[in-house]
Amino acid sequence: MYEPMTVDITTDEVVGLGRKQFKAHPRIGEWIEIDIDGIGTVFRVVMVGHSSDGHGSDLYVKRLGRTAELIQTIKGK
């Protein structure tokens, strides 16, 4: 498992979302889903920062919207 620190940079106010667990390390451009207040929320990975001193990785993400709404958009409805 990978457990990078995840940081939301959608707005001017940078918000730390904490460490999240992933089976594979998310890459730039991929979408990830994070539970925000009990609601599945999708983010796009815009940057991955790797530490040279063994402290792991940071994911910088931008919020795309609620999972259910995005699925409807993809389906074209």
C-alpha positions, 0 to 999 in steps of 0.5 A: 500500500502507498500512503501519500500525503494528499493536498487539495489545491483547488482554491487559493486556500490549500487544504491538507486532506491527510494521508490516504491509502492506495493499492497503486501510486496515483499518477499525474492526470489520474482521478482518485476518489476520497470520502469527504464528509461521507460523500465520495468526491473525485479529484484529479492528480496534478502533481506528485512530489517525492521526498529524497529523505524517505518521507514518502510522497505528496499528491497535489490534487484538484477537486472535480466534483461528487462521484455520482454527479461525475458518473452521470456526466460521463454517461452523457445524462 
